[in-house]
Amino acid sequence: MLGLFLSALILGVVISVMEGEFPPFGSLILCVLAAIVPVVICAILLPESFFWVGSILGAICAGMAISAITGMPVKRATIAAIIFFVCETILHFGMVALLRTPTA
């Protein structure tokens, strides 16, 4: 649940930088869910080496959801979704590196 709120906050910051105003938080949660669901489905169905397919599908779905909810053009909304996924990936790899236990 905390991850959903943090993801919505990251997406809200990306959209507010691009558009100049922060969208409603409930619509951001819907956009994050529209982005995450295809990623999870692809992660379940495809091998691990094809994780990027889920990210691409998630960015496209998130771009459509952002465009529908905020009124942004689809191209700008998809760019915002791609920036969101890049931020999420960097945050993920940073947390993995931070939480990795050293082996002796």
C-alpha angles and dihedrals in degrees: 000000000000090000090055091053093046090049091049089050092051091048090047091053091049092049093044091052090050098041104026098238134074112242122225113286095233092057090049091056090052090050091050091050089050088053099044101044095067090046092054093045092050091046089055097045103036131058118261093256089066096057090122091066090065091048092052093048090045092051091051093048091045091049091054092046093047090048093050095046103038100029094238118147112266093245093054092042091052090049088052090050092050090051088049092053092047090052091047092049093049090048091049095051091044092053092047090052092045096048097041109119114228115241119223 
